[in-house]
Amino acid sequence: MFRKIMVCVDPVSPSPNLLLCAASLKQVGPAEVVLAHSIMCDSPGLEGMLRKQAMPELERQKNILEEQGLNVTIATEIGQPARTLNALAESIDASVIVIATHGRSLLESISLAGSPLGNVSAKLLQISRRPVLLIPSAMPPAEPGREAPNLFAHVLYPTDFSDTAEVALVYLETVISATHCPVTLLRVLSGSRAASQQGSRFAKLQDLDRNRLLRLKAWLENKGLSEVDADLVQGAPGEEIIRKAEAVNCSLILMGTQGKGFTREILLGSVAHHVARHAKVPILFVPALHKL
């Protein structure tokens, strides 16, 4: 499932956390890493010069990943970054896309090689049909010589029992099989939903979701996982996911994005959007299934 990973890199403003987290994915068995860089060039004929300027830094980042025991190649493409990177991920059949946010907010614009761009990570999250591992800028900066962090020290899996959450569960099962990591299951009952339901009906819904969580917990335990917690809370889902991630000191949030039907472009749901903006740990976003 994690056979090939595509790491989106920026030679101008490299993210040490990006490479370290990408290296941590070797725990779940990537056989190949593609370092991807998109060059936005409005002047024909300058592509070669820009590629040449970027290569020393790309080679340096390639060496860092190879020192972690990974097989790495470099790919440079010309065009609008998010769509170019997404097209590359499709063409190489990437199992997961790894990208870092820039600046204080996922929604802030960034500047790459002097050209103002919309936030590449935000756009990629909106259009990608493949899982995206988002490395937030809010993570503590990596120290020189620091070993790759363990992405799978403790995984938080929020679920609303939707079809997309079930797809994310398949990825969680893969992670568990490879790492036997502790997992916290989280179901957030929206406060607005509670307000719209009569007391007895809402209590029944609580019992239903609690039983679903307990069945999921038992299923994971039957697979040999000894450390599984399950929590049912009420509130704003995005805020509660962030609060829980900090409370349990999780190393990774693994969750589904919200697809709008089977449209050509998968739209990022409001909960996933909130988590992407505010999380201080990496998030593996798994998109909805789509029709070919």
Buried (B, 14 or more C-beta within 10 A) or exposed (E): BBEBBBBBBBBBEBBBBBBBBBBBBBBBEBEBBBBBBBBBBEEEEEBEEBBEBBBEBBBEBBEBBEEBEBEBEBBBBEBBBBBBBBBBBEEBEBBBBBBBBBEEBBEEEBEBBEEEBBBBBBBBBBBBBBBBBBBBBBBEEBEEEEEBBBBBBBBBBBBBEBEBBEBBBEBBBBBBBBBBBBBBBBBBBBBEEBEEBEEEEBEEBBEEBBEBBEEBBEEBEEEEBEEBBBBBEBBBBBBBBBBBBEEBEBBBBBBBBBBEEEEEEBBBBEBBBBBBBBBEBBBBBBBBEEEE
